[in-house]
Amino acid sequence: NAFEDSFKFVLPGYCVRPLEMSGAIGSVQLKKMDKMISKRRENAEVFLNEFSNEFITQKEFPAKSSWFGFGVVLKGHRENRRDEIIQKLQSSGVEVRPIVAGNFTKQPVMKFLNSRIHGELKDAEYLDKNGFFFGNDHRDLADKIKYVRRAIG
């Protein structure tokens, strides 16, 4: 499905980017960083108010997060209903992604890697079945975050 395919690792590879162009853009963005992070953190306060009572959410200790996005892990009566919830969100116009790759050991690339799995991966498996992520921004997203929460039900 498209949700799971959005973070599918098929082959080992390298992360190669045009570094000089990224550096030029980044040097300008750095001047705005404090203000951008401040707004992201304000959005995170809204997210935590809306989600932390009924979902497993990110914790901020000991360091403070820049809140790139919002990870949500289902629990209670929503547990193991991620596909249904993702469908509901997508039909409401909300883009969501898996939390990185869920249980990475299930990725197709694993057949190319020299690795061993020791014991059970219960938490990774739980995250793989119950976690998703939606993005944050440096603009005010309070209404949009509340919209996502209402769309989940």
ABEGO torsion letter per residue (X at the ends): XAAAAABBBABBBBBBBBAAAAAAAAAAAAAAAAAAAAAAAAAAAAAAAAAAAABBBBBBOABBBAGABBBBBBBEAABGAAAAAAAAAAAAGBBBBBBGAEBAAABAAAAABBBBBBEBBAAAAAAAAABBBBBBBABBAAAAAAAAAAAAX
